[in-house]
Every structure is written in C-alpha cells, then in structure tokens.
C-alpha cells in the first residue's frame, strides 16, 4: 500500500501539466480578494488562523471528515438492513448536512492557504482541492437525492463522496507531514543561553534588517538571527520565517513589524508575535543589550524549554547541600558500575552457544537488569539532573526504544539465527545510551555538587538493592519477562 501511495503522490508532484490550472485557481481567488483592498488582509488572517495560533484549515477539515464518516457508517448499516430505529436514516442525513456545511468553511480556509504555496506543493494542493470539491459536490447531491426520496442513490453518492474525501485527506496529510506545509519552519534553537556579542551597534542602520549567526553546538548548525534598529532600540528575531522558512533579513519594516519577503507574514519587533498571516506561529525572540558599543543577545526561552540557562544552573548550585550518608558514592559512579554490569552480561550471552540451555536464563537476567536500570534512572536520576541537563527527554526516548528492542529479542529463541542479530542491535543501542549518559549527562550532573551526587548515589544504591531483594518486585519483573517471551 505504501508503495502505491508513494507512486501516486510522486506522479502528482512531477506532473507539470497541473501548473496552469493550479495558478488559474490561485489567480481566481486573488480576483475576489484584490478588489477588497486593505479589508482583504483581516479576512485572510482570519482564514489562515493567525488569531488562533495554528492553521485554521485542518481544524475545520475535521468537521466533514468526522460527520461524513458517521453518515457513511450509518448508511452502510442501513444498506445491510441493520437499523437502530426509525430515526437512524434521519441521523445520517443530519451528519451529511453538518459535514457539508463544515466542508464549505474548510474550503474557504484551504483556498486562503493555497494561494501561499508554490511548485510541486501547489500541484498536490490542486488535486487535494479537486478531490475535496468532488466530495462536497457528491455530498450536496446526496442530500438532494435523499429529499426526493431516492435514498439508495443518495447513499451511493455520499459513499463515493466519502471515498473522494479520504483521498483528498491523504494528500492533505502528505502536504503537512511530508512536505511541511503549515508546519512551523523557524529555527527553535535555545542558543545562545547567555549574552553573546554579535556586531558593533554602529553597523546597524535604522529599519534595515541585518543577519548574524549563532553556533548551536548540539545541533552542529548555524542559527540565523535578524537584528533591526528601530526607533533607537535593537530588536532581534529568528531569521528563518516560521511560515515557509523565508529569509526575514531580506524583508522590510512596516508599522512596527518585520515583513517576510516571500509571503508577506509580518512579525512584531517587540515580541515576535504574528501581526499578519499567512504565518500562525510567532518568531523566536532574543533579548538584546549594548555593551561598550557592541550588540549582545541571548535567546528568550520558549515555555517549557528543556535547555537549562546559566542563571538557572546557578540557582540550582546555590541550593543547600544535603548531608550524604557516610561512605556514599556519587550517583554517576553507581550508574557507571551498573552500565558495566550490563555490558558484561551482553558479552557473556554473545559468547554462549546458541544451544546452551542457560542462555535463556542469562537473557532473563539481562532483561531484569535493564528494567531495573530504567526504573532507577526514571525515578531518581533524571528528575534530579533535569534542572542542569537538557538530555533527559532524549534519554527517556532511548529507554522506550530499548524496551521495544528488548521485547523483540525476548520473543525469539536463543537458537534462532535472528536472535544473534537482534541481540547485537540491542547491545549496540544499550551501549550508545550508556556512553551518551557517561559523556554528557554524568558531566552535567556534577554541577549539582559532590554532596548532592553522593546523597543521590546512596538512594540509587538503596533502590538497586530493594529491586533485587524484594520478592514482589522480582515477581513483577519475571511476569513481564515471561509475557514478553510468549510463555
């Protein structure tokens, strides 16, 4: 199925014959808007969803998708002779009508967005619109047939419309999830977290955008920032437009906002918010200051940003240090020791004969230790280190990946040739996870101070002992392992 849909979308994107009708549709929409003059902009903003903070078209599109699917389900039951009551046909008609009204609204928002896409995406958008328009026409025709008492023909028309809608929905998903249309395109790097000098103030001209670049070590990429001197103040926004990635440093200032040269989105210089669409997402914003005639800037963090800032780390380091138990080892040392234990288990299992009956038992021991390690880190280490490290979300994601891979290995017999390949992949994944923690998160954790690390290490060792000694915990792990084995 995937190959068929890939070929279908590829054929649409490559078909240059679609260009003429695609631009004709866009020009027709412009003929409606242009005579409205300045009044057209608020209408377009409303249809884009600028006021909502997200594109409006996909929100409205859920109405016909849901309502027409309900009508299709009820019609299918009626065709098969399964009716819940005399009101069932009426329910299908109401759902069909509601979906039709929603489709008209979705189409208006879709046309507004369609004017802002070009090239291969415009070709796909044209077919997407054509299929949805066909679905709308069939749904309207079905309603007319039903009012004339021709329910069987009406059900056939709406079923065909439902199929056309699903095809159009697939293409809409392709535009969003594969091509990124309507997706935030701005660089959301947290850098720089502290003030960083970027250029002399004297090189800036009033209302003339200038681009500078900040290096993001984690992403191994340069992040563009646009500086604008406006009415004596220096403002800084992300240089990549959130709408379709346009170069804001090539734009211009209009009424306190920076205009993207590609599609006309306008962003407030003060706070980066959208003043005019088609964009719906605000620009990344940077705080600026002037030190000895040089502009310095730092990123204003987004809500919920995981990247710790220097002042946040400093506050964490100023917290009162606990008194660790005598002889307590640092948390990173305890966890490294457990990493080494799991590495040795992998090596031992790999060296065992595929027919050795103890190989399955050793695999169960390894599975238990992996589960213990995940539990200890999730419960103690990650919450403690989160204020000083940005690696916790990635570490949680790796835990999930390791659990998925472990489930595959446990399902296989140790004598199965595939077992060796899956075990090797799991070993590499665990080693990657452990090494990444040792090189980054353990280093970050030392910012917490030796006393906190030792107090945390004592709690981790206590939990490790409890996990292995508790009959209830062992029984629960054994049950999960046996279930994964399919026994």
N, C-alpha and C positions, 0 to 999 in steps of 0.2 A: 504493500500500500504506500509506504514512504517513497519508494522509487517512482511510483505513478504520479504522486502529488509533486515530487521534486521536478519531474519532467514537465508537468503541466505548468507550474509557476515559471520554470525556466523558459518554456516556449512563449509564454505571455511577455516576460521581461525582454526577450530578444526580438519580438515582433515589431519592427519599425513602422508597419502599416497602421499601428494603433496611434501613432503620434498625431496625425492630422485630426481624427475625431476627438482625441484627448484634449488637444488645445482648443478645438472648437467649443467643447463643453465648458472649459475654463473661461474662454472669452465671452460665452453667453452669460455666465454668472457675473462676469465683470460688467456687462452691459446693464445688468439690473442694479449693481452697486454704484457704479460711477456717477449716474445722474443724481444720486443722493448727496453727493459732496461730502462734507465733514460728518454728516449724520451717518454715513456708512460705517465709520470706524467703531462707534459704540455697538452697532449691530453685529459687526464682525467679532468684536471682543466677546460679546455675549455668546455667539455661536461657537467660537473657539473654546470657551470655558476659562477665559482669563480670570473671571470673577471667582471661579470655583477652585483654581489652583491645579486643575487637572483637565485634560481634554474632555469636552462635553460629549462628543460623538459616541465614544464607546459606552458612556453611561446611558445615553438614550437608546443605543442599539440593543441593550439588554431587554428592553420592553418588547419589541417584536420577536426577538429570539425566544423569550420565555412564553409570551402569550400565544404565538403561533405554534410552538411546540406543544403547549397544553391543548390547543384546538386540534392539532394533528392526533394526539393521543386519544382524545375523546371521540373524534371522527373514526379512528381505527377501531375503537371498541364498538361503536355503532355499526360500522360495516360488518364486523364479526358477529353482530347480534347480541353484544353484551352491553346492556344499558342499566345504569344505576337507578333510573327513574324517568318519569316524563319530562323532567326539567333538563335532562342530560343534553339533548340537542341544542337547547337554548344556551347552555353554558358554553358549548363550542362556538356558537355564533358570537357571544359576548367576548370571548377570548380573541376570536379572529378580528372583531371590530377594534378592540383595545390595541391589539398588535398593529393594526393598520394605522391608527392614529399615531402610535409611537413611531412607526416607520417613517411617517411624513416628517416628524420632528427630527429624527435621526438623520434623514436625508438632507435636511436644511443645514445641520451642523456638519455633515460629511462634505457637502459642496463647499462650505467655507474653508475646511481643511484642505480639500482637494486642490484649491487654487494655489496652495503653497508648496506643492510637491512637483517634482520635475523628473525628466529622464525615464529610466526603467520603472521607477515607482509610480509615475503618472500613468504608464501603460497598465500596470497592475491595478491601480486605483480605478481606471476606466472600466475594466472588466468586473471589478468588485462592485462598482456602482451599477453597471448594467445588470448584473445578476440580482442585486437587491431591488432594483427598479422592476425587473421582471417578477420578482416575488411579490412586490407591492401590487402590481397590476393584477396578478393572479388572485391575490387575497381580496382585492376590491371586486373582481369579477365573481369570486366565490360568494361573497356577501350578496351580490345582486342575484345570482342563481338561487341562493337559499331563500331570498324573499319571494322569488317567483315559484317557490315550492319544488324546485328541481334540486333536491338535496344530494342525490347521488352525483350529479355533475358538479355541484358545488364542492362536495368532499374531494372529488378528483382534482379540481382546480386548486384548492388550498393545499392538497398534498404535493402537487407539482410546485406550488409556490414555496412550500416548506423546504423541498429539496434544493430549489434555487437559492433560497436564503442560506442554507447550510454551506453551499459552495461559495457564496459571497462572504460568509463569516470566516471560512478558511482563508480566503485571500486577505481579508482584513487582519486576521491573526498573523499572516505572513508579513504584511506591511509593518506591523508593530514589532513582533518578536524576532523576526529575521532581519528586516531592513531598518528597524529602529525609528520608524516614522511616529512622531508623537511622544517618543521617549526622551527623557532629559539627556541632553548631549554635553552639558557643561562638565568641565574638569572639577571634581569634588575633592581634590587632594586636601589634606589637613595642613599642608606646609605653606608657609613657614609658621611654626608654632610660636616662635619668639620673634621679636622685631629684627628685621634683616634689611640692611641698606641696599637700595636698588639703583638710584640715579640722583644726580645733583638736581636740586629744585630749579636752578636756573635754566635747565634744558627743556623745561615744560613751557608750553605756550597755552594761553587761555583757550579753553574749549577745543584743544587739539589732542585727541587721544594718542597715547604713546604706549607701546608694548614693552614689557620686561618679562623675563623668565625666571622661575624659581625651580630649583632642582629638587625632585622628590626621590630620595634615596630608596625608599621601599618599592616604589613603582618603577624605578630606573627610567624616569622620564622628566622632561622639562615641562613645567606648567606655566602657561601664559597668563599674565595679568595685565590689564589695561589701566593706565593711570590717566586721569583727567583733572586738569587745573580749572576749576570752575568757581568764579566769584571769590577768588583768593584762597580757596580750600582745595586740597588734593584729595580726590576720591579714587578708589581702586576697586575694580570688579574683575571677575574671571573673564579672560579674553575670548573664550570659546562660547558662543551663544548657546543657551540651553535648548533652543528650538531645533535647529538643524546643524549646529556647530559652526555657524558663520563667524568671521573674524571681526569682533567688536572694535578692535583697534583701527579698523578701516572705516568705522562708522562715523557718526557726527552727533553733536549735542543739540537737543531740541527740547525746550521747555523743562529744563532740569533733568532730562533723561538722555541716555545714550542709545542711539538707534542702530540696529543691526543693518548692514548694507544689503544683506541677502533677501530678507523677507519683511523687514520693517518693524520687527519687535522693538519695543522701547523699554528700557530699564531705568529705574530711579537711581540717580547717582548717590543719593544718601543711603539707601538701604537695599538696593539691588532688586526690589520688587518689580513685577511686571506692570507697566503703565499702559502699554498697548500690545495686543497679540500680533501674530498668531501664537507666540510663546505663552505657556501657562506656568512655567517654573521660574522662580527667581534666580538671579545670578549669584554665584559665590561672592562673598563680600570680604574686604580686607580693611583692617584698621590702619591708619597712616599717622605718621608724626614726622616732624622735621628736626633733625639733629645736626647742628653745625652746617646748615645749608644742604643737607642730604636727605632725600626722602627715604624713610624706613617704613616697612609694612609687615603686618602679620595677619594670618588668616583668622577671621571671625568664625569660630566653630559652629557647625550646624547642630541643631538639637539632637542629643543622643550620640554625638560623635564619640567614637571609641578611642581616638588618639589623645593620650594624656598631654597636657600642656605644661610648660616649665613651672608655672605658678601652682598648678595642681599637684605636681610631683613634690614641690617644695612644701606645700601644706601637709602632704602625706608623710613626708620625712620629719615634720615637726610634731607629729602625734606622739603622745607619751609612749615610751618603750616598755613592754611588759618584762616581767622577770621570768626568764625561762627556767624550767627545772634543771637541776644540776646534771651536767653531762649531756644535755640535749644537743643533738646535731642539727645543722642548718637544713631547711627543707629541701634545698636543691641537692644537697649531698644524699639525703634519704631517697629522693626520687631518682637520682642518677644510679644509685645502687639497685633500685628496682628495675630501671631500664636495662642494666647489665644482666640482671637475673633473666629477664625475658629474652634478651639476645642469646644467652647461653642455652635456654630452652629450645629456641629455634634451631640453633646449631646442632643440638643433641638429636632432635627429631629428624633433621635432614640427614644425619649420618646413620640412622637406624634403617634396617632392612624393611622394605615395604610389607613383607610377610610377618614381621615381628609382632606378636600379639600385644606387646607392651607399648607399641607405637600409638595406638588409640588412647591408652591411658595417659601417655605423656601429652598427647594433644589436648586432652581434657584438663590436665594441669595447667598447660599454657593458656587455654581458654579462660580458666578461672582466674589466673593472674592478670590477664588482660582486662577482665571485668572488674577486678579489684582496683587495678590502676586507674581505670576510667572513673570509678566511683570516688576514689580518694582525691583525685585531681578536681573533679567536678564539685565535690563537697567542701574542700578546704583550700587547695592551692589556687585555683582560678579565681574564686571570689576575693581572696586576699591580694592577689597580684594585679587584678584588673585596674586599680587606680594608677598603676605605674607602667603598664604594658598594654600595647594595642593588639597583641597576638591572641588574646583569649577567644574572640569569635572564630578565628581560623583553627585554633586548637579544638574547639567544640566540633567544628565541621569535620576535622580529621578523626575525632572519636567516632562520629557517626559512620564515616567511611570504613574505619577499622572494624566496627561492629558488623557492617554489611558484608565485608570480605570474610570475616570470621565465620559468619553464618554459612557462606558458600563452602568453605573448607570443611567445616564440621559435617556437612551433609554428604561429603564424599568418603568413600572407603580409603584407608591409608594405602591399600594395594592398588588403587585406581591410578593409572598413569597421569590423569588430570590432577590428582591430588598434589603431585610434586610441583606442577606449575602454579597452582593456586596457593600452595604453601609458600613458595618462593615470592610470589607477589605480595602476600600478606607480610612476610618478613621484611621486604623492602619498604612497605608502607609504614610498618611499625618503626623501623629504623629511621625513616625520614622524619616521622613525628617526633621521636625521641631526640634525634640530633637537632632538629629545629628548636625544640624546647631548650636543650642544653646551650645552644649558641646564642639564643635571643631571650627567651622568657626567663631563664635562670639568671642571666645577667641583669635583666630589668628588676628581678625580684630582690637583688642585693641593694637596690635603692631604699628598700624598706628598713634597712638596718639589721645588724647582726642579731640583736636581741629578738626582734620580731621573727626573723628567719628561724632562730633556734626554737622559739615558742611554737611556731608553726610546724617545725620538724617534729617536735615532741607529739603534737596532735596527730600528725600524719602517721608516725610510727605506732601510736596507740590504735589508730583506726586500722592499720595494716594487721596488727596483732588480733584485733577484735574480728576482722573479716575472716581470718583464718581459723580462729578458735571458736567462734560462735556456731553452734550446731544449726541454728535457724538460717543464718546467712549462707553457710555451706550447702545446706539442703536446697535453698532457693537457687543458688548458682548451679548446682548439679541438675536441678529440674529444668532450668533454662537450657543447659547444655544438651541434655537428653532430648528435649523437644526440638532443638536445632538439628540434632542428629537424625531425627525422624524415628526414634525408637519408642 
